[in-house]
Amino acid sequence: MAGIRDTVGKDKSRRPHVSRRQMLIGATAAGGLAIAWSLWPRDYQPNLTAAPDEHVFNAFLKIGDDGHVSAVVPQCEMGQGVTTLLPQIMADELGADWRTIAVETAPISPLYANTLLVDEDSATFTPRSGVPDFVSDVRSWARREWAVRHAVMLTANSSSVRMFEGPCRAAAAQARALLMMAAAERWDADWQECDTQDGFVIHGKKRLRFGEVAAAAALLDPPAEPVYRAHSPDPLYGKELTRLDLPAKIDGSANYAGDIRLPDMVFAAIRQGPLGATRLKSIDRKAGMAAPGLLHVVTHDRWIATVARNWWAANRALDRFAPVFETEGKPVSSDGIDAALKAALKDDGYRIASEGDVAGAMDRRKPIAAEYAVAPALHAAVETRTATAAPDRDGLRLWVATQAPAQCRDAVARATGLAAANVTLFPMMAGGSFDACLDHSVAVQAAIVAVQIKRPVQLAWSRAEEIMRLPPRAPARAKLTATLNAAGGIDALVTRIAVPATNHEVRARLFENIPADEAQRAAAGRADAAAVEGAMTRYAIPHRAVDHCPADIGLPTGRWRGNADSYTAFFTECFIDEMAARAGSDALSYRMAMLGNAPLLARCLLTATSLGGWEGGLSGSAQGLACHSMRGSHIALMATARQSDRGLEVEQLVAVVDAGRLVNPAIARQQVEGGLIFGLAAAVGATTDYEGGVATARKLGQLGLPRLSQTPRILVEFVESDREPGGLGEVGVPVVAPALANAMFAATGRRIRRIPLSAHPL
């Protein structure tokens, strides 16, 4: 086995030695940081704007004299329903009439920082491994403080409800108290004896509409601590309310970045060079300038943009300019990527997590091993990356869908030489994202073009440009090695995963504005716990370890729906199935024997097999199982799939999910169903080969995505729960590929160990 570099220290024999002097220095530095930051002013006030007949109550709520309630949403709406879920939480606590709820996108402010994501996904931002616990705790606090001070309003990791349910509910409770105070003053009553319901403040038989007391209420001081509603006769929380964004999306009135129209606005298209350290070498300026409809051409070290009265003319002009790029080093190719992954898997790795005595358990026992592989995965959102930019006196206005608005604004400011305060960013809804909107290249490019031509411009990437340039989810290879006990159960398991350090790349691009190729090179060789997230499963395996083997593949990679869990679940669930078959055991029984410490996941698995009619995984049954836990949620999936003349034919997917309390069950079901379809697309396609530094695919039709006629029957069941809400945006993705691979084994007797699913095993 290749060497291991320990980064966690759970195994005492591998704990890094920390001297007393180092501990004292660490304590002094951490303490000094804490004192300095505690003295730094942190009194943030809402920076909302209000109409003359509208009143700001706090950072999340405004109420108008006509009774309308504006719920301020700090997260990017990209189809997950956050612009309904958070308002639903606020309306329920406020006692509002749902028909009066409006939604506004939050401005950039420290008040909306997503501290949950920063603290939970510590591997993405500030790895804590190898330091004393007390320093780790201080750094955790410091991370949250840093996120607040830098207005890190990230939308990612299925964190919207998990992060903002508390703040939204508290904001609504404070506003409710103010409304009751104002009404109580009119009635000469005790405000704590009042209540709210359906948009009215009530006290016995007395009733006042919110709008009648909004102006007076907004001038009062709220209680020191939120006073929450004791109960509601007809709660909104938990109801399948119609999505607030749905009518506008149906009738076409919803505005995306590509729908913005401004006076004197023009349209731009762009062409960027091959992946890697690429520079624009030359263009055929004479031929290009003769292109019909061309207004401007803007060249940059890394790209060329053309501007015309319409996007089609601008895009056609690019061909006439015939840009030539030069790239340092060996061009990125699929063969090179796979060779780098194979080499990394054989090389030394970093031990990210371990339990028990793995080395002792494997000593003098016959190991059983299997290797798996996954290809790069594309986002393939319906809306390609688009931004509209307009010079505005000494500044710039920008319309773009972004999952990190403050960082997008800062990137634009740095690229244009403007102060961040002079860049006004209008966050737009995204036409699908899957974390694609964490890439701000299109916003920066649109801003540069607008500043140079001195007029509003809308830049949209072509589909080919997006496939070629947007960093995909990383490809990976894994080797799982196990030893078995006398009953055929797994006694020890080592999971080694060769994959790039994607989260270090993302951090460098997002927070330091480093170009993709430079970020990729800087991250090469670094340990990244998030790159193997999900590999330490809920199964009760006495001795186990997870190693990250950083791979320098030359291809910039990015975050993607499900992230590392999308491949770690495939590795684990396929391997578990192989061990069950080896032991002559039913795949369900084999899993259940190891889920004694995970009752919620076990219940999902039993329910899914009961609903789906599990036949024991017998040969020819074409049924496969997979289960997984992530972001506080648990899912089990039973898939039925066969090989037909048309290829893989998926007949049915039966999913059971425990995601705690559901704010809106209809939206929850939509998210799981969408995750399953997304997982199906990734299982059969959603990828491309690379040759000569560019992707070989150019169109959606070349990605092997499933069509509507190929969509299976889908049944989603939720387990009733009073737990805190878990994440739902990603949980459906990881289980699809392993369940299908296991179903194909039951149908054909052949193991499939790669994604996209292929009949050719490794």
Secondary structure by P-SEA (a helix, b strand, c coil): ccbbbbcccccccccccccaaaaaaaaaaaaaaaaaaaacccccccccccccccccccccccccccbbbbbbbcccccccccccaaaaaaaaaaccccccbbbbbbcccccccaaaaaaaacccccccccccaaaaaaaaaaaaaaaaaaccccccccccccccaaaaaaaaaaaaaaaaaaaaaaaccccccccccccccccccccccccccaaaaaaccccccccccccccccccccccccccccccccccccccccccccccbbbbbcccccccccccccaaaaaaaccccccccccccbbbbbcccaaaaaaaaaaabbbbbbccccccaaaaaaaaaaaaacbbbbcccccccccccccbbbbbccccccbbbccccccbbbbbbbcccbbbbbcccccaaaaaaaaaaaaccccccbbbbbbbbcccccccccaaaaaaaaaaaaaacbbbbbbbcaaaaaccccccccbbbbbbbcccccccccbbbbbbbccaaaaaaaaaacccccaaaaaaaacccccccccccccccccccccccccccccccbbbbbccccccccaaaaaaaaaaaaaaaacccaaaaaaaaccccaaaaaaaaaaaaaaccccccccccbbbbbbccccbbbbbbbbbbbccccccccbbbbbbbccccccaaaaaaaaaaaaaaaaaaacccccccccccccccccccccccccccccbbbbbbccccccccccccccccccaaaaaaaaaaaccccccccccccccc
